[in-house]
Amino acid sequence: MSYSIEFNNVSKRFLLHKDRRDSVQERVAGLLRPRPQPEEFWALRDVSFQVARGESIALVGHNGAGKSTALKLMTRILEPTSGSVRLNGRVAALLELGSGFHPDLSGRENVFLNGSLMGFGRRDMERRLDEIVDFSGIGQFIDMEVKHYSSGMYTRLAFAVATSVDPDVLITDEVLAVGDEAFQRKCLERIFSFRQQGKTIVFVSHGLDTVRTLCDHAVWLEHGQARLVGGASEVVDAYLAEVNRQEAVVLRQRGREAASSGDSSMRRGSREIEIVQVELVGASGGDQVVFQTHEPLTVRIHYIAHQRIEQPVFGIGINHESGFLIGGPNTAFAGVDIAFAQGAGVVEYAIARLPLLNGRYAASVAAYDTTMTHPYDHHDRLYPFTVHSSRGDERFGVTALSGSWRT
């Protein structure tokens, strides 16, 4: 099989000098004492993968996992400490915002400069210029010095130039993170057209839905090592599972701290009924803080009534992280008559199919008197949880409408 990219046991080491001697005094004093040995940092360790011609691959992982270092090794900005990196064909890379642009040159002059760096003469770039200006939307600003460009203008022009030269391999590092919605869609359309033309694409993005759609394969990097190499969906699912596990630990701790903090802005009430524990129960029957769209969710409220309370009302609320209230059902509105509460008890609110889409949310729970004006115990947004959605048919907003189309 013919490969466009080959990583064979690639490692990259950096030396970190922590003893800085910037001033003259520090340098003179430093002559009298030995400089400490620099600390080794391995950005990549024994990473191996191959990308066949015409395939697309994504690098996923947390910030600092080694993704950008891998891309710089591909483009020969860096050389590996050990192992080998091979690329076949013309490469167009978008690694950093406006990299390769000279700030004192105009956009037009930078088009020719970047073209020459990629092996194209002035006539070649003149033939491409109109298409570059049109795609980037720079228009009348093409003759302005790029140091006066906004970050969005930088990105649009850089992407237009890099993709105008008919590369065999396109390498992008979060190129869609900057720019408006319309430009992001244009970028994706062009990347998809490259894929249809049989180009090789290396894609780094935290947009995992885009990774699933665009890429054939993926490499999950963690602390510089390839934790998993395989099909894009397989790798993304494994990566998300680990992210969810780590996030669950953080959210549980945050919820415990908030519930026990005694913050009057988040918990109030006279405590004749005291809510002593709240569980967010998933499909497995266990307490969890990360859910999937359309998964069941039960809010289980454990309480102690320190005296006999006639006709109490229990309720919950779910807020989006931005603050707005999505829903606030309670037992009174639902016609559930609780004659009295005394001693320990449990109240549950069950959602058979959670309609929320990707996002962070917070649950509130409360116990009120029968008039719903006096709080016995109100926990305001003390129980954070996250929802992930693998659904491709609904991506925007906070709720899954689950409607159907007809033509």
C-alpha positions in Angstrom: 0.0 0.0 0.0 1.2 3.5 -0.8 1.3 5.8 2.2 1.2 9.6 2.2 2.3 9.8 5.8 4.3 7.3 7.9 5.2 7.8 11.6 7.6 5.0 12.7 8.3 5.0 16.5 8.6 8.7 16.6 9.7 10.5 19.7 10.4 14.2 20.3 12.2 15.6 23.3 12.6 19.1 24.5 15.0 20.4 27.1 13.5 22.8 29.6 15.9 25.3 31.2 14.4 26.5 34.4 17.3 28.5 35.6 16.8 31.8 33.7 19.6 34.3 33.7 18.2 37.4 32.0 20.0 40.3 33.6 23.8 41.1 33.5 23.9 40.6 37.3 22.3 37.2 37.1 24.7 36.1 34.3 27.8 37.3 36.3 26.6 35.6 39.4 25.9 32.5 37.4 29.6 32.2 36.5 30.3 31.4 40.1 27.9 28.5 40.3 27.2 25.7 37.8 24.0 25.8 35.7 21.6 23.0 36.7 20.9 20.3 34.2 17.9 21.0 32.0 14.8 19.0 32.5 13.7 16.6 29.8 10.2 16.9 28.4 9.0 14.2 25.9 6.2 15.7 23.8 5.9 12.4 21.9 7.0 8.9 22.8 7.2 6.0 20.3 4.2 7.1 18.2 3.5 5.0 15.1 0.8 5.3 12.5 0.3 5.4 8.7 -2.0 7.3 6.4 -2.7 5.8 3.0 -3.1 8.1 0.0 -6.6 9.6 -0.1 -7.4 8.8 3.5 -8.1 11.4 6.2 -6.9 11.1 9.8 -7.6 13.1 12.9 -5.4 13.7 16.0 -7.5 14.0 19.1 -6.6 14.5 22.8 -6.4 17.1 25.5 -4.4 20.3 25.2 -0.7 19.5 25.5 -1.1 15.9 24.4 1.3 16.3 21.6 -1.0 16.9 18.6 0.7 20.2 17.4 4.1 18.7 17.9 3.1 15.8 15.6 2.0 18.2 12.9 5.2 20.2 13.1 7.2 17.0 12.7 5.1 16.2 9.6 5.9 19.6 8.1 9.7 19.4 9.0 9.4 22.5 11.3 10.8 20.1 13.9 12.9 17.0 13.5 12.3 13.9 15.6 14.6 12.9 18.4 14.2 9.3 17.4 12.2 7.4 14.8 11.3 8.5 11.3 8.6 10.6 9.6 8.0 10.3 5.9 5.7 12.4 3.7 5.0 11.9 0.1 3.6 14.6 -2.1 3.1 18.4 -1.9 2.1 19.5 1.6 -0.1 22.5 2.5 -0.1 23.2 6.2 -2.2 25.5 8.4 -0.5 25.2 11.8 -0.6 28.6 13.3 -2.5 31.8 12.7 -0.9 33.5 9.7 2.3 31.5 9.9 4.5 32.4 6.9 3.0 35.9 6.6 5.2 38.9 6.8 3.4 41.6 8.8 4.9 44.5 6.8 3.8 43.1 3.5 0.3 43.5 2.0 -2.1 40.6 1.6 -1.3 40.4 -2.1 2.5 40.4 -1.5 2.1 37.6 1.1 0.1 35.5 -1.4 3.1 35.6 -3.8 5.5 35.1 -0.9 3.7 32.0 0.4 3.4 30.7 -3.2 7.1 30.9 -3.7 7.7 29.1 -0.4 5.6 26.2 -1.8 7.4 26.2 -5.1 5.1 28.3 -7.3 6.2 31.1 -9.5 4.6 34.6 -9.7 2.6 33.7 -12.8 1.2 30.6 -11.1 0.0 32.6 -8.2 -1.4 35.4 -10.4 -3.7 32.8 -12.0 -4.9 31.8 -8.6 -5.1 35.3 -7.1 -8.7 36.1 -8.0 -10.0 32.8 -6.6 -7.9 33.3 -3.4 -9.3 36.8 -2.9 -12.9 35.6 -3.6 -12.7 32.7 -1.2 -11.1 34.6 1.6 -13.5 37.5 1.3 -10.7 40.0 1.9 -11.8 42.1 -1.1 -10.4 45.7 -1.0 -8.1 44.8 1.9 -5.9 42.6 -0.2 -3.4 45.5 -0.6 -3.4 46.4 3.1 -0.5 45.4 5.3 -1.4 42.2 7.0 -0.3 43.5 10.4 -3.5 45.5 10.3 -5.7 42.4 9.6 -8.0 41.0 12.2 -7.5 37.4 13.3 -10.4 36.3 11.1 -8.9 38.0 8.1 -5.5 36.4 8.7 -7.2 32.9 8.9 -9.3 33.4 5.8 -6.4 34.5 3.7 -4.1 31.8 5.1 -6.6 29.0 4.4 -7.4 30.3 0.9 -3.7 30.4 0.0 -2.9 27.0 1.4 -5.8 25.3 -0.3 -5.3 27.0 -3.7 -2.1 25.2 -4.6 -3.7 21.8 -5.1 -1.8 20.0 -2.3 -1.5 16.2 -2.1 -1.6 16.5 1.7 -3.6 19.1 3.7 -2.6 19.5 7.3 -4.9 21.7 9.5 -4.6 22.6 13.2 -7.8 23.9 14.6 -8.3 26.0 11.5 -12.0 26.2 12.1 -11.6 27.6 15.5 -11.4 31.2 14.1 -13.8 32.8 11.7 -17.5 33.2 11.5 -20.1 30.5 10.8 -20.2 31.2 7.1 -16.5 30.9 6.6 -16.3 27.7 8.7 -18.8 26.2 6.4 -16.8 27.2 3.3 -13.7 25.7 4.9 -15.5 22.4 5.5 -16.9 22.3 2.0 -13.5 22.8 0.6 -12.0 20.1 2.8 -14.8 17.7 1.8 -14.1 18.5 -1.8 -10.4 17.7 -1.3 -11.4 14.4 0.3 -13.6 13.6 -2.7 -10.6 14.3 -5.0 -8.5 11.7 -3.2 -6.3 14.1 -1.2 -4.8 13.1 2.2 -6.1 15.2 5.1 -4.6 15.5 8.6 -7.1 17.2 10.9 -6.7 18.4 14.4 -9.9 19.6 16.1 -11.8 19.5 19.3 -15.0 19.3 17.2 -15.5 15.6 17.5 -18.7 15.5 15.5 -16.6 16.9 12.6 -13.9 14.3 13.2 -16.5 11.5 12.9 -17.9 13.0 9.7 -14.7 14.0 7.9 -12.1 11.4 8.9 -11.6 7.7 8.2 -9.1 7.1 11.0 -8.0 8.8 14.2 -5.1 8.8 16.7 -5.8 9.5 20.3 -2.7 11.1 21.9 -2.4 11.3 25.7 0.7 12.7 27.3 2.7 12.2 24.1 1.8 8.6 23.6 -0.6 7.0 21.1 -3.3 5.5 23.4 -5.4 4.3 20.5 -5.1 4.2 16.7 -8.1 3.0 14.7 -11.3 4.0 13.0 -12.5 7.6 13.7 -15.7 6.6 15.4 -14.0 3.9 17.5 -11.3 6.3 18.7 -13.7 9.2 19.4 -16.0 7.0 21.4 -13.1 5.7 23.5 -11.7 9.2 24.0 -15.2 10.6 25.0 -15.6 7.7 27.5 -12.4 8.7 29.2 -13.3 12.4 29.1 -16.7 11.6 30.6 -15.1 9.5 33.4 -12.7 12.3 34.3 -15.5 14.9 34.1 -17.7 12.8 36.3 -15.1 12.9 39.1 -14.8 16.7 38.9 -18.6 17.2 38.8 -19.3 15.0 41.7 -16.7 16.8 43.8 -18.0 20.1 42.8 -21.6 19.1 43.7 -20.5 17.8 47.1 -18.6 21.0 47.9 -21.5 23.2 46.8 -24.1 21.2 48.7 -22.1 21.4 51.9 -20.9 25.0 51.6 -23.8 26.6 53.3 -23.9 29.3 50.7 -27.3 31.1 51.3 -27.5 32.1 47.6 -27.6 28.5 46.6 -29.4 26.8 49.5 -32.2 28.3 51.6 -35.1 27.2 53.7 -36.3 26.7 57.3 -35.3 23.0 57.2 -38.4 21.4 58.8 -37.9 19.1 55.8 -34.2 18.7 55.0 -32.9 17.3 51.8 -30.0 15.2 52.8 -29.0 13.5 49.5 -29.7 13.9 45.8 -28.8 11.3 43.1 -28.9 11.6 39.4 -29.6 8.1 38.3 -28.9 6.8 34.8 -29.9 3.7 32.8 -27.6 1.4 34.8 -29.4 2.3 38.0 -26.3 4.0 39.5 -25.6 7.6 40.4 -23.9 9.4 37.5 -23.2 12.9 36.2 -22.7 12.3 32.4 -25.7 11.3 30.3 -26.5 10.6 26.7 -29.4 12.3 24.8 -32.5 10.1 25.1 -31.0 8.1 28.0 -33.3 7.8 31.1 -32.6 10.1 34.0 -34.1 9.9 37.4 -33.7 12.6 40.1 -33.8 10.9 43.4 -34.4 13.1 46.5 -33.7 11.7 49.9 -35.1 13.8 52.7 -35.8 13.9 56.5 -38.9 15.6 57.8 -38.0 16.6 61.4 -41.7 17.0 62.2 -44.9 16.1 60.6 -45.5 18.3 57.6 -48.9 18.3 55.9 -49.1 18.2 52.1 -45.5 19.1 51.2 -44.6 19.9 47.6 -41.4 18.5 46.1 -40.0 19.9 42.8 -36.9 19.9 40.6 -35.5 22.4 38.1 -33.0 22.0 35.2 -31.0 24.9 34.0 -28.6 25.3 31.1 -25.1 26.4 32.1 -25.9 29.8 30.7 -28.6 30.2 33.4 -31.9 29.9 31.7 -34.5 27.5 33.1 -35.4 24.6 30.8 -38.1 23.0 33.0 -39.4 23.0 36.6 -41.9 20.3 37.4 -43.3 19.6 40.9 -45.6 17.2 42.6 -48.4 19.7 43.0 -48.5 20.6 39.3 -48.5 16.9 38.4 -51.4 16.2 40.7 -49.4 14.0 43.0 -50.9 14.4 46.5 -48.5 13.8 49.4 -50.7 13.6 52.5 -47.8 14.3 54.9 -44.1 13.8 55.4 -42.5 12.6 58.6 -39.1 11.0 59.2 -37.0 9.8 56.3 -38.3 9.4 52.8 -37.5 9.4 49.1 -39.1 11.2 46.2 -38.2 10.5 42.6 -38.8 12.3 39.3 -38.2 10.1 36.3 -37.5 11.2 32.7 -37.8 8.2 30.4 -36.0 9.8 27.5 -33.8 12.8 28.3 -34.4 15.4 25.5 -31.3 17.5 26.1 -28.5 17.9 23.6 -24.8 18.4 24.1 -24.1 20.8 27.0 -23.6 21.4 30.6 -26.6 21.6 32.9 -27.5 21.9 36.6 -30.3 20.4 38.6 -32.1 22.1 41.4 -34.3 20.3 44.0 -36.7 21.7 46.6 -39.3 21.0 49.3 -42.0 23.6 49.9 -45.2 24.0 51.8 -48.5 23.4 50.2 -48.8 27.0 49.1 -45.4 26.8 47.3 -44.4 30.1 48.8 -42.4 28.9 51.9 -39.2 26.8 51.2 -38.3 24.1 53.7 -35.2 23.3 51.7 -34.2 24.6 48.3 -31.0 23.6 46.6 -30.5 26.0 43.7 -28.5 24.5 40.8 -26.3 22.5 43.2 -26.1 19.3 41.0 -24.2 19.8 37.8 -24.3 17.2 35.0 -23.2 17.0 31.4 -25.1 15.6 28.3 -23.4 14.2 25.3 -25.2 13.4 22.1 -24.1 11.0 19.4 -27.2 11.9 17.3 -26.3 13.4 14.0 -29.8 14.5 13.1 -30.1 17.2 15.8 -27.0 19.3 16.7 -28.2 22.8 17.5 -29.9 24.2 20.6 -30.5 22.4 23.9 -33.4 20.1 23.3 -34.0 17.2 20.9 -37.3 17.9 19.2 -37.5 14.4 17.7 -39.8 15.5 14.9 -40.0 13.9 11.4 -39.5 15.4 7.9 -41.9 14.9 5.0 -41.5 15.9 1.4 
